[in-house]
Amino acid sequence: MDLLLDVFGPVVLQRQPVAADGRAATADGYIPRGGGRHNTTTRSTHRGESDHSSESLRPVLLEATLRLAVFVGCVYTSVRLTQFLGKLKQREDQAATRIFLKAKLPSRVDIEMDRLHFNAHEMAVAQDVVASSDLETTFDMIGGLGDLKDEIMDIVTLACSREAQLQGVGAPRGILFSGVPGTGKTMLARAIAKESGATFINVRMGAVQQKWVGEGEKMVSAIFSLANKLAPSIIFIDEIDCFMRTRNVVEQDHVVRVKTEFMTLWDGLLTERSRPVIVLGTTNRPLDIDPAILRRLPRQFVVGLPETADQREQILQLIARRYRLAEGVDLGWVAAQTEGFSGSDLDALFQAAQTVPAREFARALRENARQERAQAQARANAAAAAAEAEEAAARREHSSRTRPAANLDAAAVLRETVVDLSRRTMGAARNVGRMAAAAAEGHPQGDAILRAILGPARPSAEEGGDTRPALQMRGISQDDFRAALDNVRPTGKWREAAVAFAAARMAAAAAGRAEQRRTQE
């Protein structure tokens, strides 16, 4: 406290007035400049007042010191608490990510998940890990590729096998599937994810292309670091030409930085042969991909259209497993008629051929529903008629007790009612049922008359009355395939039409330029 008084006391104390000539003023006069004589009494009085002021400032300084200490303590506690909660949240996220990856990769017992640590970006990328159990496509479900499929299977097997790595068989840095749409490139990727046994990371461009500057590079770094931790891994990029397009001078800086970061990390993975990471891409436009990316994709496969009828028939046989075919359908004939069709076109052909039996089935369902509603209405009318008959019987019994002479012959009443019904046109079957029930009441053959008018009541399903077979859609016939061939245009034909259209446009443009030159001359 004495130290605080020595430091802050002179500042807080009221300053003594200063004369115009620079001498300090006192209560009795001015102190001479240059160390002249001082009035002893004045100095003693001033010293006493200073001591009194210091004593009065002591509580103020003490309170200020306490407030400052409390403020500093609160700030420190808040900072430490925030850090603790952040670390606790990070531990929870780490545990959740490990649990998620264990569920996604149950067969990867070689990965010690409990020892792995992930940053925030790696935990975001971990959500794109594809579990093999979530996929159904296998290599056996892909047809029409011949030796190409076997070669791809061999490459993936060697790349993900530790025994092959020990023998010095290196994994390729990248694999590229190119070809026209619908030839099965994405199906091959799904089959690789299903049967390779490697960690399959499906990269989404929306996750990489962030709006904040620098986040895209961090996401790319997280993709490769996570793939390295979970190696052997496959990084899959569908439509890679949209992401790795040829660089140009008008491209935005952050896009160039993301591509550069991707290629840099891709090359860096070569230093660790024991942890192979493969980049797998698919594209319909290989010429649009940056040459530096193509150089890093040494294994390039062109997945083309099925050229022979046998290849198309093999694809048709695989697709036919999901459909119901009629007897006598010749898929060999269909394969011969589908030259230029891709695998996707053949699937579309099956869907178009199924349209005819599907529409017939829809009409049968509507007719069945209409009959169900009519029968339900008839049963409701019969129940209402029975209720009316009971009420009429109760009224007649009451009337017979009060007026015995007023009882009429039931047969005469029935004949009179039928004659009345024949004259009048009733608008609702419910009223007819009620009148018929009232007329037949009390007659010895009243039940037979009701059955003749309303028809027999349909038993419920619990009573075993509904024994009709369930409706089934008929299989796809040969005629259905003939009709579908006129509605499905193959990819090869579209490609020929696009090439012809482009050639026509180029010819028209050349003719226009020639005409313009002749006009200028």
C-alpha positions as CSV (number, residue, x, y, z in Angstrom):
1,M,0.0,0.0,0.0
2,D,2.9,2.4,0.8
3,L,4.2,1.6,-2.7
4,L,0.8,2.6,-4.2
5,L,0.8,5.8,-2.2
6,D,4.3,6.7,-3.4
7,V,3.3,6.1,-7.0
8,F,-0.2,7.4,-7.2
9,G,-0.2,9.8,-4.2
10,P,1.5,12.7,-5.9
11,V,-0.8,12.3,-8.9
12,V,-4.0,12.3,-6.9
13,L,-2.9,15.0,-4.5
14,Q,-4.0,18.5,-5.4
15,R,-1.3,20.3,-7.2
16,Q,0.1,23.5,-5.5
17,P,-0.5,26.7,-7.4
18,V,2.5,28.1,-9.3
19,A,3.2,31.8,-9.6
20,A,4.0,33.6,-12.8
21,D,7.7,33.6,-12.1
22,G,7.8,29.9,-11.6
23,R,8.0,29.8,-7.8
24,A,5.8,27.4,-6.0
25,A,3.1,29.1,-3.9
26,T,2.6,28.3,-0.2
27,A,0.0,29.3,2.3
28,D,2.1,32.3,3.4
29,G,3.8,33.3,0.2
30,Y,6.0,32.0,-2.6
31,I,9.0,29.7,-2.3
32,P,12.0,31.4,-3.8
33,R,13.4,29.9,-7.0
34,G,16.8,28.4,-6.9
35,G,16.7,26.9,-3.4
36,G,16.3,30.0,-1.3
37,R,15.2,30.1,2.3
38,H,12.0,28.3,3.2
39,N,9.7,29.1,6.0
40,T,10.0,26.2,8.4
41,T,6.5,26.7,9.7
42,T,5.1,26.6,6.2
43,R,7.0,23.4,5.3
44,S,5.8,21.7,8.5
45,T,2.2,22.7,7.8
46,H,2.4,21.4,4.2
47,R,4.0,18.1,5.4
48,G,1.1,17.6,7.8
49,E,-1.5,18.2,5.2
50,S,0.2,15.8,2.8
51,D,0.3,13.1,5.5
52,H,-3.4,13.7,6.2
53,S,-4.2,13.5,2.4
54,S,-2.3,10.2,2.1
55,E,-4.2,8.7,4.9
56,S,-7.5,9.7,3.3
57,L,-6.4,8.3,-0.1
58,R,-5.5,4.9,1.4
59,P,-9.2,3.5,1.4
60,V,-9.8,4.8,-2.2
61,L,-6.7,3.2,-3.5
62,L,-7.5,0.0,-1.7
63,E,-11.0,-0.2,-3.2
64,A,-9.6,0.5,-6.7
65,T,-7.0,-2.2,-6.3
66,L,-9.6,-4.7,-5.2
67,R,-11.8,-3.8,-8.2
68,L,-8.9,-4.2,-10.5
69,A,-8.0,-7.6,-9.0
70,V,-11.7,-8.8,-9.3
71,F,-11.9,-7.6,-12.9
72,V,-8.6,-9.4,-13.9
73,G,-9.7,-12.5,-12.1
74,C,-13.1,-12.6,-13.9
75,V,-11.4,-12.1,-17.3
76,Y,-8.9,-14.8,-16.6
77,T,-11.6,-17.2,-15.4
78,S,-13.7,-16.5,-18.5
79,V,-10.8,-17.2,-20.8
80,R,-9.8,-20.4,-19.0
81,L,-13.5,-21.6,-18.9
82,T,-13.9,-20.9,-22.6
83,Q,-10.7,-22.8,-23.4
84,F,-11.9,-25.7,-21.2
85,L,-15.3,-25.9,-22.9
86,G,-13.6,-25.7,-26.3
87,K,-11.3,-28.6,-25.4
88,L,-14.3,-30.6,-24.0
89,K,-16.3,-30.0,-27.2
90,Q,-13.3,-31.1,-29.3
91,R,-12.9,-34.3,-27.3
92,E,-16.6,-35.0,-27.8
93,D,-16.3,-34.4,-31.5
94,Q,-13.2,-36.6,-31.7
95,A,-15.1,-39.4,-29.9
96,A,-18.1,-39.0,-32.2
97,T,-15.9,-39.1,-35.3
98,R,-14.1,-42.3,-34.1
99,I,-17.5,-44.0,-33.4
100,F,-18.8,-42.9,-36.8
101,L,-15.7,-44.2,-38.7
102,K,-15.8,-47.5,-36.8
103,A,-19.4,-47.9,-37.9
104,K,-18.5,-47.0,-41.5
105,L,-15.4,-49.2,-41.6
106,P,-16.1,-52.3,-39.5
107,S,-13.7,-54.4,-41.6
108,R,-10.7,-52.1,-41.2
109,V,-9.3,-53.7,-38.0
110,D,-5.8,-52.6,-39.1
111,I,-6.7,-49.0,-38.2
112,E,-6.2,-48.0,-34.5
113,M,-9.1,-45.5,-34.3
114,D,-8.6,-44.7,-30.7
115,R,-5.1,-43.4,-31.3
116,L,-6.1,-41.1,-34.2
117,H,-6.7,-37.4,-33.7
118,F,-8.7,-35.3,-36.2
119,N,-9.0,-31.6,-36.6
120,A,-12.2,-29.8,-37.4
121,H,-11.8,-30.0,-41.2
122,E,-10.9,-33.7,-41.1
123,M,-14.0,-34.4,-39.0
124,A,-16.1,-32.6,-41.7
125,V,-14.5,-34.7,-44.4
126,A,-15.1,-37.9,-42.4
127,Q,-18.9,-37.5,-43.1
128,D,-18.2,-38.3,-46.7
129,V,-16.6,-41.7,-46.0
130,V,-18.8,-44.3,-47.8
131,A,-19.4,-47.6,-46.0
132,S,-19.3,-50.7,-48.2
133,S,-22.5,-52.0,-46.5
134,D,-24.4,-48.9,-47.8
135,L,-23.7,-50.0,-51.4
136,E,-25.2,-52.8,-53.4
137,T,-23.3,-52.6,-56.7
138,T,-20.7,-55.3,-57.2
139,F,-18.5,-56.2,-60.2
140,D,-20.8,-59.1,-61.0
141,M,-23.6,-56.6,-61.6
142,I,-21.6,-54.8,-64.3
143,G,-21.7,-56.4,-67.8
144,G,-20.5,-55.6,-71.3
145,L,-17.0,-54.4,-70.3
146,G,-15.1,-57.6,-70.9
147,D,-11.4,-57.5,-70.1
148,L,-11.6,-53.9,-69.0
149,K,-13.5,-54.9,-65.8
150,D,-11.0,-57.6,-65.0
151,E,-8.0,-55.2,-65.4
152,I,-9.6,-52.6,-63.1
153,M,-10.3,-55.3,-60.5
154,D,-6.7,-56.4,-60.6
155,I,-5.3,-52.9,-60.2
156,V,-7.6,-52.1,-57.2
157,T,-6.7,-55.5,-55.6
158,L,-3.0,-54.9,-55.9
159,A,-3.2,-51.3,-54.8
160,C,-5.1,-52.3,-51.6
161,S,-3.2,-55.4,-50.8
162,R,-0.4,-55.3,-48.2
163,E,1.1,-58.5,-49.6
164,A,1.5,-56.9,-53.0
165,Q,3.1,-53.9,-51.4
166,L,5.7,-56.1,-49.7
167,Q,6.4,-57.6,-53.1
168,G,7.2,-54.1,-54.4
169,V,4.1,-53.7,-56.5
170,G,3.3,-50.0,-56.3
171,A,-0.2,-48.5,-56.5
172,P,-1.0,-45.9,-59.2
173,R,-1.4,-42.4,-58.1
174,G,-4.7,-42.0,-60.0
175,I,-7.2,-43.7,-62.2
176,L,-9.5,-42.0,-64.7
177,F,-12.7,-43.3,-66.2
178,S,-13.8,-41.4,-69.3
179,G,-16.5,-42.0,-71.9
180,V,-19.9,-41.0,-73.0
181,P,-22.7,-40.7,-70.4
182,G,-24.4,-43.9,-69.3
183,T,-21.6,-46.4,-69.9
184,G,-21.1,-47.4,-66.3
185,K,-18.3,-45.2,-65.0
186,T,-20.0,-44.4,-61.7
187,M,-21.1,-48.0,-61.3
188,L,-17.5,-49.1,-61.6
189,A,-16.6,-46.6,-58.8
190,R,-19.4,-48.0,-56.6
191,A,-18.2,-51.6,-57.2
192,I,-14.7,-50.5,-56.3
193,A,-16.0,-49.0,-53.1
194,K,-17.9,-52.1,-52.3
195,E,-15.2,-54.8,-53.0
196,S,-11.9,-53.1,-52.6
197,G,-11.8,-53.0,-48.8
198,A,-10.2,-49.6,-48.9
199,T,-11.5,-46.4,-47.3
200,F,-13.6,-44.7,-49.9
201,I,-14.0,-40.9,-49.6
202,N,-16.6,-39.4,-51.9
203,V,-15.4,-35.8,-52.4
204,R,-18.2,-33.2,-52.8
205,M,-17.3,-30.1,-54.7
206,G,-19.6,-28.1,-52.4
207,A,-17.5,-29.1,-49.4
208,V,-14.3,-28.0,-51.1
209,Q,-15.4,-24.7,-52.7
210,Q,-16.0,-22.6,-49.6
211,K,-17.1,-19.0,-49.6
212,W,-14.3,-18.0,-47.1
213,V,-10.8,-17.4,-48.5
214,G,-8.4,-20.1,-47.4
215,E,-11.1,-22.6,-46.3
216,G,-10.9,-24.5,-49.6
217,E,-7.2,-25.2,-49.2
218,K,-7.9,-26.4,-45.6
219,M,-10.6,-28.7,-46.8
220,V,-8.3,-30.2,-49.5
221,S,-5.5,-30.6,-47.0
222,A,-8.0,-32.4,-44.7
223,I,-9.1,-34.7,-47.5
224,F,-5.6,-36.0,-48.1
225,S,-4.6,-36.1,-44.4
226,L,-7.7,-38.1,-43.5
227,A,-7.0,-40.4,-46.5
228,N,-3.5,-40.9,-45.3
229,K,-4.6,-41.7,-41.8
230,L,-7.2,-44.3,-43.0
231,A,-5.0,-45.7,-45.8
232,P,-5.3,-47.6,-48.1
233,S,-7.8,-45.1,-49.3
234,I,-9.5,-44.1,-52.5
235,I,-10.5,-40.4,-53.1
236,F,-13.3,-40.4,-55.6
237,I,-14.2,-37.3,-57.6
238,D,-17.2,-37.6,-59.9
239,E,-17.1,-35.3,-63.0
240,I,-13.6,-34.3,-62.2
241,D,-13.5,-32.0,-65.3
242,C,-15.8,-29.6,-63.4
243,F,-13.3,-29.3,-60.5
244,M,-9.9,-29.7,-62.3
245,R,-10.6,-27.7,-65.5
246,T,-7.7,-26.3,-67.5
247,R,-6.4,-23.2,-65.7
248,N,-6.5,-19.9,-67.5
249,V,-5.7,-16.2,-66.8
250,V,-9.3,-15.2,-66.1
251,E,-9.7,-17.9,-63.4
252,Q,-10.2,-16.6,-59.8
253,D,-7.3,-16.7,-57.5
254,H,-8.8,-18.9,-54.8
255,V,-9.8,-21.5,-57.4
256,V,-6.2,-21.6,-58.6
257,R,-4.9,-21.9,-55.0
258,V,-7.3,-24.9,-54.4
259,K,-6.0,-26.7,-57.5
260,T,-2.4,-26.0,-56.6
261,E,-2.9,-27.3,-53.1
262,F,-4.6,-30.4,-54.4
263,M,-1.7,-31.2,-56.8
264,T,0.9,-30.4,-54.2
265,L,-0.6,-32.8,-51.6
266,W,-1.2,-35.4,-54.3
267,D,2.5,-35.5,-55.2
268,G,3.4,-35.5,-51.5
269,L,1.7,-38.8,-51.0
270,L,4.3,-40.6,-53.1
271,T,6.8,-40.5,-50.4
272,E,4.9,-43.0,-48.3
273,R,4.5,-46.1,-50.4
274,S,3.3,-48.2,-47.5
275,R,0.1,-46.1,-47.2
276,P,-1.3,-46.0,-50.7
277,V,-3.9,-43.3,-51.6
278,I,-5.5,-43.4,-55.0
279,V,-7.4,-40.6,-56.6
280,L,-10.3,-42.0,-58.8
281,G,-12.0,-39.6,-61.2
282,T,-14.8,-39.9,-63.8
283,T,-15.5,-37.6,-66.7
284,N,-17.4,-37.2,-69.9
285,R,-15.0,-34.5,-71.2
286,P,-11.4,-35.6,-70.7
287,L,-10.0,-32.8,-72.9
288,D,-11.3,-30.2,-70.4
289,I,-9.1,-31.5,-67.6
290,D,-5.9,-29.6,-66.7
291,P,-2.9,-31.3,-68.3
292,A,-1.1,-31.3,-64.9
293,I,-4.0,-33.4,-63.5
294,L,-4.0,-35.8,-66.5
295,R,-0.3,-36.3,-65.8
296,R,-1.1,-37.4,-62.3
297,L,-3.7,-39.9,-63.6
298,P,-1.4,-42.5,-65.3
299,R,-4.1,-45.2,-65.6
300,Q,-6.8,-43.9,-67.9
301,F,-9.6,-46.2,-69.1
302,V,-12.1,-45.3,-71.8
303,V,-15.4,-46.9,-70.9
304,G,-17.2,-47.0,-74.3
305,L,-20.5,-48.3,-75.6
306,P,-21.1,-52.0,-75.8
307,E,-20.1,-52.8,-79.4
308,T,-21.3,-56.3,-79.9
309,A,-24.7,-57.9,-79.5
310,D,-23.3,-60.3,-77.0
311,Q,-22.1,-57.5,-74.7
312,R,-25.5,-55.9,-74.9
313,E,-27.3,-59.2,-74.2
314,Q,-25.1,-59.6,-71.1
315,I,-26.2,-56.2,-69.9
316,L,-29.8,-57.0,-70.7
317,Q,-29.6,-60.2,-68.7
318,L,-28.3,-58.3,-65.7
319,I,-31.0,-55.7,-66.0
320,A,-33.7,-58.3,-66.4
321,R,-33.1,-59.5,-62.8
322,R,-35.1,-56.5,-61.6
323,Y,-38.0,-57.0,-63.9
324,R,-40.7,-59.6,-64.7
325,L,-40.6,-60.9,-68.2
326,A,-43.3,-62.9,-70.0
327,E,-42.7,-66.3,-71.4
328,G,-40.9,-66.5,-74.7
329,V,-39.1,-63.1,-74.5
330,D,-35.9,-63.2,-76.7
331,L,-33.3,-60.9,-75.2
332,G,-30.9,-61.8,-78.0
333,W,-33.3,-60.2,-80.5
334,V,-33.5,-57.1,-78.3
335,A,-29.7,-57.0,-78.2
336,A,-29.5,-57.2,-82.0
337,Q,-32.0,-54.3,-82.3
338,T,-30.1,-52.0,-79.8
339,E,-26.9,-51.0,-81.6
340,G,-25.5,-47.8,-80.2
341,F,-27.3,-48.2,-76.9
342,S,-25.4,-47.7,-73.7
343,G,-26.0,-49.5,-70.4
344,S,-28.2,-46.6,-69.2
345,D,-30.1,-46.7,-72.5
346,L,-30.8,-50.4,-72.1
347,D,-32.1,-49.7,-68.6
348,A,-34.3,-47.0,-70.0
349,L,-35.6,-49.4,-72.7
350,F,-36.7,-51.8,-69.9
351,Q,-38.5,-49.0,-68.2
352,A,-40.3,-47.9,-71.4
353,A,-41.3,-51.5,-72.2
354,Q,-42.7,-51.9,-68.7
355,T,-45.0,-48.9,-69.3
356,V,-47.7,-50.9,-71.2
357,P,-48.2,-53.6,-68.6
358,A,-47.9,-51.0,-65.8
359,R,-50.8,-48.9,-67.4
360,E,-52.9,-52.1,-67.7
361,F,-52.2,-52.8,-64.1
362,A,-53.2,-49.3,-63.1
363,R,-56.5,-49.7,-65.0
364,A,-57.1,-53.0,-63.3
365,L,-56.4,-51.4,-59.9
366,R,-58.9,-48.6,-60.6
367,E,-61.6,-51.2,-61.7
368,N,-60.9,-53.3,-58.6
369,A,-61.2,-50.2,-56.4
370,R,-64.5,-49.3,-58.1
371,Q,-65.9,-52.8,-57.5
372,E,-64.7,-52.7,-53.9
373,R,-66.6,-49.4,-53.3
374,A,-69.7,-50.8,-55.0
375,Q,-69.7,-53.9,-52.9
376,A,-69.0,-51.9,-49.7
377,Q,-72.0,-49.7,-50.6
378,A,-74.2,-52.8,-51.2
379,R,-73.2,-54.2,-47.8
380,A,-73.9,-50.9,-46.2
381,N,-77.3,-50.8,-47.8
382,A,-78.0,-54.4,-46.7
383,A,-77.1,-53.5,-43.1
384,A,-79.3,-50.4,-43.3
385,A,-82.1,-52.5,-44.7
386,A,-81.7,-55.0,-41.8
387,A,-81.9,-52.2,-39.3
388,E,-85.0,-50.8,-40.9
389,A,-86.6,-54.2,-40.9
390,E,-85.9,-54.6,-37.2
391,E,-87.4,-51.2,-36.5
392,A,-90.5,-52.0,-38.7
393,A,-90.9,-55.4,-36.9
394,A,-90.8,-53.6,-33.5
395,R,-93.4,-51.0,-34.7
396,R,-95.7,-53.7,-36.1
397,E,-95.5,-55.8,-33.0
398,H,-96.4,-52.7,-30.9
399,S,-99.2,-51.9,-33.3
400,S,-100.6,-55.5,-33.2
401,R,-100.8,-55.3,-29.5
402,T,-102.8,-52.0,-29.5
403,R,-104.9,-52.6,-32.7
404,P,-105.2,-56.3,-33.6
405,A,-107.8,-55.5,-36.2
406,A,-105.4,-53.4,-38.2
407,N,-103.0,-56.2,-39.0
408,L,-102.6,-56.8,-42.7
409,D,-101.6,-59.8,-44.7
410,A,-97.8,-59.7,-45.2
411,A,-98.1,-61.2,-48.7
412,A,-100.5,-58.5,-49.8
413,V,-98.3,-55.8,-48.4
414,L,-95.3,-57.3,-50.2
415,R,-97.2,-57.4,-53.5
416,E,-98.5,-53.9,-53.1
417,T,-94.9,-52.6,-52.4
418,V,-93.4,-54.4,-55.4
419,V,-96.0,-52.9,-57.6
420,D,-95.3,-49.5,-56.2
421,L,-91.6,-49.9,-56.8
422,S,-92.2,-50.9,-60.4
423,R,-94.0,-47.6,-61.0
424,R,-91.5,-45.3,-59.4
425,T,-87.9,-44.8,-60.2
426,M,-85.8,-44.8,-57.1
427,G,-82.7,-42.6,-57.2
428,A,-80.7,-44.4,-54.5
429,A,-80.2,-48.1,-53.8
430,R,-80.4,-47.4,-50.1
431,N,-84.0,-46.4,-50.3
432,V,-84.8,-49.5,-52.4
433,G,-83.2,-51.7,-49.8
434,R,-85.1,-50.1,-47.0
435,M,-88.5,-50.5,-48.7
436,A,-87.7,-54.1,-49.8
437,A,-86.7,-55.0,-46.2
438,A,-89.9,-53.4,-44.9
439,A,-92.0,-55.2,-47.4
440,A,-90.4,-58.6,-46.8
441,E,-90.7,-58.3,-43.1
442,G,-92.9,-61.0,-41.7
443,H,-93.1,-62.9,-44.9
444,P,-92.1,-66.6,-44.7
445,Q,-89.7,-66.2,-47.7
446,G,-88.6,-62.7,-46.7
447,D,-84.8,-63.5,-46.6
448,A,-85.0,-65.1,-50.1
449,I,-86.8,-62.0,-51.4
450,L,-84.0,-59.7,-49.9
451,R,-81.3,-61.8,-51.5
452,A,-83.0,-61.7,-54.8
453,I,-83.3,-57.9,-54.7
454,L,-80.0,-56.9,-53.0
455,G,-77.8,-59.8,-53.8
456,P,-76.0,-62.0,-51.2
457,A,-73.9,-60.2,-48.6
458,R,-70.2,-60.5,-49.1
459,P,-68.4,-62.2,-46.2
460,S,-65.6,-60.3,-44.5
461,A,-61.9,-61.2,-44.9
462,E,-61.8,-62.6,-41.4
463,E,-64.6,-65.0,-42.2
464,G,-62.7,-66.3,-45.2
465,G,-65.0,-64.8,-47.7
466,D,-62.4,-62.8,-49.8
467,T,-60.7,-65.6,-51.6
468,R,-60.0,-63.7,-54.9
469,P,-56.3,-63.8,-55.9
470,A,-54.3,-60.6,-55.5
471,L,-53.9,-58.5,-58.7
472,Q,-50.5,-59.0,-60.4
473,M,-49.0,-57.1,-63.2
474,R,-48.2,-59.2,-66.3
475,G,-44.6,-59.6,-67.5
476,I,-43.0,-57.6,-70.2
477,S,-43.6,-59.2,-73.6
478,Q,-41.8,-59.1,-76.9
479,D,-44.4,-56.7,-78.3
480,D,-43.7,-54.3,-75.4
481,F,-40.0,-54.2,-76.3
482,R,-40.9,-53.6,-80.0
483,A,-43.0,-50.6,-79.0
484,A,-40.3,-49.3,-76.6
485,L,-37.7,-49.3,-79.3
486,D,-39.5,-46.4,-81.0
487,N,-39.5,-44.3,-77.8
488,V,-35.9,-44.6,-76.6
489,R,-33.1,-42.9,-78.5
490,P,-29.7,-44.4,-77.8
491,T,-26.7,-42.4,-76.7
492,G,-24.8,-43.2,-79.9
493,K,-27.6,-41.7,-82.0
494,W,-27.6,-38.6,-79.8
495,R,-23.8,-38.3,-80.2
496,E,-24.1,-38.7,-84.0
497,A,-26.8,-36.1,-84.0
498,A,-24.8,-33.7,-81.9
499,V,-21.7,-34.1,-84.2
500,A,-23.9,-33.6,-87.3
501,F,-25.4,-30.5,-85.7
502,A,-22.0,-29.1,-84.8
503,A,-20.8,-29.8,-88.3
504,A,-23.8,-28.1,-89.8
505,R,-23.3,-25.0,-87.6
506,M,-19.6,-24.8,-88.6
507,A,-20.5,-25.1,-92.3
508,A,-23.2,-22.4,-92.0
509,A,-20.7,-20.1,-90.2
510,A,-18.1,-20.7,-92.9
511,A,-20.6,-20.0,-95.6
512,G,-21.7,-16.8,-93.9
513,R,-18.1,-15.6,-93.7
514,A,-17.5,-16.4,-97.3
515,E,-20.6,-14.5,-98.3
516,Q,-19.5,-11.6,-96.2
517,R,-16.1,-11.5,-97.9
518,R,-17.7,-11.6,-101.4
519,T,-20.0,-8.7,-100.3
520,Q,-17.1,-6.6,-99.1
521,E,-15.2,-7.2,-102.4
